[in-house]
Amino acid sequence: MAAQLVVALLALVSLGAASEPNCTELVKPLVLDSHSPIYGKWVLHFGTWDEPDLKSDLGSVKSSWLELYPSSHAEVINVYWADRLNEDKCLQGLATATVSGITTHATFVINGHTSYHDGKYYETCEDCLLSEDTTLLPDGKTKGRYLFLYTRNTTLESSELEKFKNQAECLRFSPELHFMSTDLCPDDRETTTPAAEKTENEEGEA
């Protein structure tokens, strides 16, 4: 009987070990030397956090998208972002991020308030962008971290969701996820026509 108990315990231990994610393989930094892997428009699919206080902040956002594109300086990228809040209000604007190896440092100005963010990117599914965002307080201290999964579109396979959960576990994030809506803010840049250009078009039509 004792032997049977030992075998059963060993089996449970083996099962537990087998279910643990291989973090060495799952969490590989994405090298940003060329920046090209992260360029383009991305839709935020869901995110999680490592500090309880951050949950309500993320929960106030209904949907989010961003576009990353190069600037005139090799070490700087532009970040155009758009967030739809739960009260159906859209906020959007342009920020810059300084790239250093596998990390970025971005400065955002939202409603007159400046916030600073350190970012890291990890290898993930095709047409996905896995971003770790560390929010910094004005005194330089860390408020906490977010882990975001962006996609080129609004779809995600169940296997990719499971991979994200394992990656979040490896990086010590909450297992709870906040899923985003597909009701995205329109791009204000597409609806704004410079006055001079508008005048020229009207004269041409006349």
C-alpha positions in Angstrom: 0.0 0.0 0.0 2.8 2.4 0.9 4.5 1.6 -2.4 1.3 2.5 -4.3 1.0 5.8 -2.4 4.6 6.7 -3.4 3.9 5.9 -7.0 0.7 8.0 -7.0 2.6 11.0 -5.4 5.4 10.7 -8.0 2.8 10.7 -10.8 1.2 13.9 -9.4 4.6 15.6 -9.1 5.5 14.6 -12.7 2.1 15.9 -14.0 2.6 19.2 -12.2 6.1 19.6 -13.6 4.9 18.8 -17.1 2.2 21.5 -16.9 4.6 24.3 -16.0 5.4 26.6 -18.9 8.9 26.5 -20.3 9.7 30.2 -19.6 13.1 30.1 -21.4 11.3 29.3 -24.7 8.2 31.4 -24.0 9.8 34.7 -23.0 12.3 35.8 -25.6 13.0 39.5 -26.0 12.2 40.9 -29.4 15.3 42.7 -30.7 14.5 46.2 -32.0 17.6 46.9 -34.0 15.7 47.3 -37.2 12.4 48.4 -35.5 10.6 46.9 -38.5 8.9 44.0 -36.5 6.8 46.5 -34.6 6.0 49.0 -37.3 2.4 49.4 -38.4 -1.1 49.6 -36.8 -1.9 47.4 -33.9 -5.3 46.7 -32.1 -5.1 45.9 -28.4 -6.8 42.6 -27.8 -6.4 42.2 -24.1 -4.0 43.0 -21.2 -3.2 42.2 -17.6 -1.3 43.7 -14.7 1.0 42.9 -11.8 -0.3 45.4 -9.2 -4.0 45.4 -8.1 -4.3 49.2 -8.3 -3.6 49.0 -12.1 -6.7 46.9 -12.7 -9.1 49.8 -12.5 -7.0 52.0 -14.8 -7.0 49.4 -17.5 -10.7 48.6 -16.9 -11.5 52.2 -17.8 -10.4 51.7 -21.4 -13.0 50.1 -23.7 -10.8 49.7 -26.8 -7.4 50.8 -27.9 -5.2 50.9 -31.0 -1.8 52.4 -31.9 0.4 52.9 -34.9 4.2 52.7 -34.7 6.3 54.3 -37.4 9.8 55.6 -37.9 11.0 59.2 -37.2 13.8 61.2 -38.7 16.1 59.8 -36.0 17.1 56.1 -36.1 16.8 55.7 -32.3 13.3 57.3 -32.1 10.0 55.9 -33.2 6.6 57.7 -33.4 3.6 56.3 -31.5 0.1 57.4 -32.5 -2.4 56.1 -30.1 -6.2 56.1 -29.7 -8.2 55.0 -26.6 -12.0 54.7 -26.3 -13.0 55.1 -22.7 -16.0 53.4 -21.1 -18.0 56.7 -21.2 -17.5 56.4 -25.0 -15.0 59.3 -25.1 -12.1 59.0 -27.5 -8.6 60.2 -26.6 -5.8 60.1 -29.1 -2.5 61.7 -29.7 1.2 61.4 -30.8 4.0 60.3 -28.6 7.7 59.5 -29.2 9.6 56.5 -27.9 13.4 56.3 -27.6 14.7 52.8 -28.5 17.7 51.3 -26.7 18.4 47.6 -27.6 15.4 45.7 -26.5 13.7 48.5 -24.6 11.8 51.7 -25.3 11.1 54.8 -23.2 8.0 56.8 -24.2 6.5 60.0 -23.0 2.7 60.5 -23.3 0.8 63.7 -22.7 -2.9 63.0 -22.0 -5.3 65.8 -21.1 -2.4 67.9 -20.1 -0.8 65.2 -17.8 2.6 63.8 -18.7 3.3 60.1 -18.1 6.4 58.0 -18.7 6.6 54.4 -19.7 9.4 51.9 -20.2 8.6 49.2 -22.7 9.8 45.8 -23.6 8.7 43.6 -26.4 8.7 39.8 -26.6 8.5 37.3 -29.4 5.0 36.0 -29.8 2.5 34.7 -32.4 2.5 35.9 -36.0 0.8 39.2 -36.6 0.9 39.8 -32.8 2.8 42.3 -30.6 3.5 41.4 -27.0 4.4 44.5 -25.0 5.4 44.9 -21.4 4.7 48.4 -20.2 6.2 49.7 -16.9 4.4 52.9 -15.7 6.7 55.4 -14.0 5.6 58.0 -11.4 6.9 61.6 -11.6 9.5 60.8 -9.0 10.8 58.0 -11.1 9.4 55.2 -9.0 7.5 52.3 -10.6 3.7 52.3 -10.3 3.5 48.8 -11.8 3.6 46.8 -15.1 1.1 45.9 -17.7 1.3 43.2 -20.3 -0.5 43.9 -23.6 -1.2 41.7 -26.6 -1.9 43.6 -29.8 -2.9 42.0 -33.1 -2.9 43.2 -36.7 -6.7 42.5 -36.7 -9.3 41.6 -34.0 -9.0 37.8 -34.1 -6.9 35.5 -32.1 -6.7 31.7 -32.0 -7.4 29.8 -28.8 -3.8 28.4 -28.9 -2.4 31.9 -29.1 -4.5 32.9 -26.0 -3.1 30.0 -24.1 0.4 31.0 -25.1 -0.2 34.5 -23.8 -1.4 33.2 -20.5 1.7 31.1 -20.1 3.9 34.1 -21.0 2.1 36.2 -18.4 2.7 33.5 -15.8 6.4 33.5 -16.7 6.6 37.3 -16.3 4.6 37.2 -13.0 1.5 38.9 -14.1 -2.0 38.4 -12.8 -3.9 35.5 -14.5 -6.9 37.8 -14.9 -7.3 39.4 -18.3 -9.1 42.5 -19.4 -10.5 42.0 -22.9 -11.0 45.0 -25.2 -13.9 45.8 -27.5 -13.6 46.0 -31.3 -15.4 49.4 -31.2 -12.3 51.4 -32.1 -11.9 55.2 -32.2 -11.7 56.6 -35.7 -8.3 58.1 -36.7 -8.6 61.8 -36.4 -5.7 62.2 -38.8 -7.9 60.8 -41.6 -10.7 63.3 -41.0 -8.5 66.5 -40.7 -7.9 68.2 -44.0 -5.4 71.2 -43.9 -7.1 74.5 -44.8 -4.7 75.2 -47.7 -5.2 71.8 -49.2 -9.0 72.1 -48.9 -8.9 75.5 -50.7 -6.8 74.1 -53.5 -9.2 71.2 -54.0 -12.2 73.5 -54.0 -10.6 75.8 -56.6 -9.7 72.8 -58.8 -13.3 71.6 -58.7 -14.5 75.0 -59.7 
